[in-house]
Amino acid sequence: MAPRSHDLGQKWISFPPASTAFIGCRVKLFSHLHFPVRFWRAWCGQRHIDKENQISDPRINDRIRVPEVRLVGALGEQVGVVKIEDALRMAQEADLDLVEVSPQSSPPVAKLMDFGKFKYEAAQKIREARKNQVNTVLKTVRFGLKIDGHDYGTKKAQIEKFLKAGDKVKVMVVFRGREQSRPEMGIKLLQKLAEEVAEFGAVESTPSIDGRNMVMVIGPLRNKAEVKTDAKKAADKAA
């Protein structure tokens, strides 16, 4: 049986046959009823909210429902405790907003400011911080217990490259067969490696057994933000 729907565009939801069970929503369906989408989402507790972009604004102007506030002027000066009517009048005379900046205080603290300008500058700072944010990546490099000198040198160079770039490295020694009975050999290998890359990184997690492997984490001495800044300076200097 085809789903029943109400021809009102996207403002209404289409229902499947009345016998269909909706998991997680205790709603008794009737073949002759149609529910608005917003009502359906609210009932099921499935509101689609973009939490990342949701902004919790402080109370401003006539939304501040307290008898008095501790007022801070537009330049940061302490005005003192005043009645809310007087604070609103002062804000109106200065062509500014009265913004509640500390609602938990007694009385609440409010400040005179251009709230639109304040929100714009705050959003700019957040965008700039996200733009400059650099996440540290955990790289993994595996060693065999009987690794030869050439492969060891190649993997060590790879680890040094990661550390120079500001990334952490999880060094893993893979034990095979009877090698599991020789954990001291794995510790010896990891300790040797840590000493040889000490110029670029320090051990953050000492060697430990993880299943059939032995793991050690080495962190960079310089974070990615510092590396990025130095690279930018070098590029500017070269230009």
CORGI-V636378 format. One record per helix or strand of 2 or more residues. SS is the DSSP state (A for helix, B for strand). FROM is the first residue (numbers start at 1). LEN is the number of residues. If there is no record, write none. Layout:
BEGIN
ss: [SS;SS]
from: [FROM;FROM]
len: [LEN;LEN]
END
This chain:
BEGIN
ss: [A;A;A;B;B;A;B;B;A;B;A;B;A;A;B;B;A]
from: [9;37;61;68;78;84;97;109;115;138;149;168;177;183;201;213;224]
len: [3;8;3;5;6;10;6;5;18;7;16;7;5;14;10;8;15]
END
